[in-house]
Amino acid sequence: MKKRILSALMAAVMCLAAVGCGGNKPEGQTGETESVQRESVSEKKIGMILVGDENEGYTYAHIEGMRTAEVQNGLNDDNIIWKYSVPEDESCKEAAVDLVEQGCVAIFSNSYGHQTFMEEAAAEYPDVQFVSMTGDRAALSGLPNFSNAFTNVYESRFVSGVVAGMKVKELVEAGKLSAENMDGNKVKIGYVGAYPYAEVVSGYTAFFLGIQYIYPDVTMEVRYTNSWFDITAEAEAANALMADGCVIIGQHADSTGAPTAVQDANDKGKPVYSVGYNVDMLSVAPHAALTSATNVWSVYYNEAVKTILEGGKIPTDWSKGYADGAVAITKLGPDVAEGTSDKVDEVISAIKNGELKVFDAGSFTVGGKHLDSYHVDMNGNFSNEDPEDKEAIWDGYFHESELRSAPSFDIRIDGITELTAE
Amino acid sequence: MNEPLLRIVKNEAMSFKKKVLIRAVAVILALLVCGIVITLITGYNPVTVYVTMTQGAFGTKTRAWSTVKEMLMLSCIAIGLAPAFKMKFWNIGAEGQILVGGIVSAGCMIYLAKIGNAGLFILMFLLSALAGAVWAFLPALFKAKFNTNETLFTLMMNYVAIQLTSYFVAKWENPIGSNTVGVINQSGHEGWFPKICGSQYFISLIMVLVLAVFMHIYLKYTKHGYEIAVVGESENTARYAGISVTKVVIRTVLLSGAICGMAGFMAVAGASHTISTSTAGGRGFTAIIVAWLAKFDSATMILISLLLAFLESGSSEIASKCHLNDFASKIVIGIILFFILGSEFFINYKLIVGKKGEKK
């Protein structure tokens, strides 16, 4: 009896297995199904170490970027080896070594925490190029085969701030704000940040300056969640900020926690709106979401893959913005203020042709004074008074992402309060 | 006469051969069911998937060592948990004991890099064991003195350890604000296990083998081991036999915590060279399954750890090669574990269908 059941099961599996052999591969997750059949122009292999998978917005953007680069450079799926959900520990080093052993000539990792392990691998395999996206140690490490790359996302954050500023202006003019939304004559803005370091500081400052570009009388509170992805904590932070009267909730964290919370409050009649990050938030906040600041990673991956195929060296520090299409804001929501679209276009073209500097030294003060000098810590010792540390302010503005690709603007300017900073 | 259709009868004596046979059937059935699930969901040939898993876990030297590393971590913790669980002291706190051991090791690497590797290793080894022991001692003391519930106490100690780790990560973070400690002593490799036979995990391997042999002898052939067994079966019997339950509980839990602390040392010095709240990574809980399944037998614990490590590394390779989501491979792991755990039922009990059952 037992045996008969077993053999029946076996037969069933064999049949299914036979169907499986037909080679009906699953649909590619990113809609590039036709690329499976394409002939490739190269035998070279490229490795991708990803902190998440396609279900997580930040990593999804990187997958999309590399897939686009793959198609545009005439490669096919055999050229790229993917490692999903790689934690930020020695597993990253192991993944990198495994990719080298599979013949990869270049390996990218997409999370900051992968960096030290990528650096270790780079030191061991000098013939393979390693890129730690969003990292900041490439130049310091002195390794010729180790690079960093980051977009000038502060530009798109500034533009998303412009969108928010337009909304604030509209709300004030329509008399929709009450005393709880004001701090004196200033409108309260909220911001959900991940960690208190330069990347986040640079981001919220650009966002704040973008709002002030349209409506100068604002003040901003920043709450940290101490995590890049924590739906609950981000929602809680947004709720706390809204309870405090904040009208706009910006974010530098990867989940949909904040926009969802803002939409809830918006549904209850509160005048609150959300500006997201990485992905279009309209699906979770159809009315509250104004727009999101995003990176267009394909611009970088395209250039890098081209360099790899030509046998060249990937630049040690890469950072580009609107001028090269490497950053953008997502589709404007239905509730943005009138004229936002035109204003956005105007600001983007001003950024492109260099008329508008996001960190214009004349647009912010520290302790009531304008800065005419600021040294950026270049050797990673948290002091900015060493001979290696460089001056970042000249020609009247702070040169963000020019001395190295990762953001270095860590100045706490007037008008912004960090609430849970350590 | 009312006869139940199905009766479950405790199966006292089953031959070793039959036990092995039942387990083998369970594994085969698990693989078959996984095959059906994989085919239905994805359209992939299950054989391809299993081959990919094997390649992922053992395909190259690097991968094999990586799988072995995972196996060693799990075995080490399971060996640590075994004496406590055998005594029916539910030590759910391995996670925390690993973390405090890890913190102490990382601290030694950061502050004492100058004293040289030999001294550093001895210090890290001893201090991490001490830290783990202290972490386990508190719940043991309260259990022995006030009969508090050790399950809750050890579990809560995990959260304290996680917070403590966050504190030290913030203290040692590099660069500031990044919330990671980064690789410690990246240039000088002070406090890193040296490479032997081409792998830095070789020392961990020896460590775990020694621990396994020690634990086997300790539980099976020593007076302490016997006392643990008696206290586990019945505290009253132990008291009647003149065993000091308090002493045995505290002594055993100290040992359990110390070994878990050493696992933290192994994770930091032998593998990651950094510390974070995910250093233990849930292994403290997974190891409980390992210890139970193996019925606290050292060799079996190593085998089961190997199976789990194989499934883990294999599944990430499926994700990479077949573009299957990570979760799809976790389903496979779930099915296999379900069958293996289920097979224990058929080893301990037998089913009697309908009238064939003999009357009592």
Contacts between the chains, C-beta under 8 A, distances in Angstrom:
chain1	res1	chain2	res2	distance
A	9	B	29	7.7
A	9	B	32	5.6
A	10	B	32	7.1
A	12	B	36	7.0
A	13	B	32	5.3
A	13	B	35	5.1
A	13	B	36	6.0
A	13	B	39	7.9
A	13	B	46	7.2
A	16	B	35	7.2
A	16	B	36	6.0
A	16	B	39	4.3
A	16	B	40	7.3
A	16	B	46	7.7
A	17	B	35	6.8
A	17	B	39	6.6
A	17	B	45	5.5
A	17	B	46	5.9
A	17	B	47	6.3
A	19	B	39	6.9
A	19	B	43	7.6
A	20	B	39	4.9
A	20	B	43	6.0
A	20	B	44	5.7
A	20	B	45	3.7
A	20	B	46	6.7
A	20	B	48	7.7
A	21	B	45	5.1
A	22	B	43	8.0
A	24	B	43	4.6
A	25	B	43	7.1
A	25	B	44	7.8
A	26	B	42	5.2
A	26	B	43	6.0
A	26	B	44	7.5
A	26	B	322	7.9
A	26	B	323	6.9
A	26	B	324	7.7
A	28	B	323	7.1
A	29	B	323	6.6
A	53	B	319	7.3
A	53	B	325	6.1
A	53	B	326	5.9
A	54	B	325	7.6
A	55	B	325	7.3
A	81	B	320	6.6
A	82	B	319	7.9
A	82	B	320	5.5
A	82	B	323	7.3
A	83	B	316	7.4
A	83	B	320	5.5
A	84	B	316	7.4
A	84	B	319	4.8
A	84	B	320	6.7
A	84	B	325	7.9
A	84	B	326	5.9
A	85	B	316	7.2
A	85	B	319	7.1
A	85	B	326	4.9
A	87	B	278	6.5
A	87	B	281	7.6
A	88	B	180	6.6
A	88	B	276	7.5
A	89	B	271	8.0
A	89	B	272	4.6
A	89	B	274	6.6
A	89	B	276	6.9
A	89	B	278	6.9
A	89	B	279	7.6
A	90	B	271	5.0
A	90	B	272	4.4
A	90	B	273	7.2
A	91	B	66	7.9
A	94	B	62	6.6
A	94	B	66	4.8
A	97	B	62	5.1
A	98	B	60	7.0
A	98	B	62	5.6
A	98	B	63	6.2
A	98	B	66	7.8
A	101	B	60	5.3
A	101	B	62	6.0
A	112	B	178	6.4
A	112	B	180	7.7
A	113	B	178	7.6
A	113	B	180	5.0
A	115	B	182	7.8
A	116	B	180	7.8
A	116	B	182	4.5
A	116	B	183	4.2
A	116	B	186	6.6
A	116	B	274	7.4
A	117	B	183	6.8
A	119	B	183	7.8
A	119	B	186	7.3
A	120	B	183	6.2
A	120	B	186	6.7
A	136	B	175	7.2
A	195	B	177	5.6
A	195	B	178	6.9
A	195	B	179	5.2
A	196	B	177	5.3
A	197	B	175	7.3
A	197	B	176	6.7
A	197	B	177	2.5
A	197	B	178	5.9
A	198	B	177	7.0
A	200	B	177	8.0
A	226	B	179	6.6
A	380	B	174	7.8
A	380	B	175	5.4
A	382	B	175	7.0
A	382	B	176	5.1
A	422	B	170	6.3
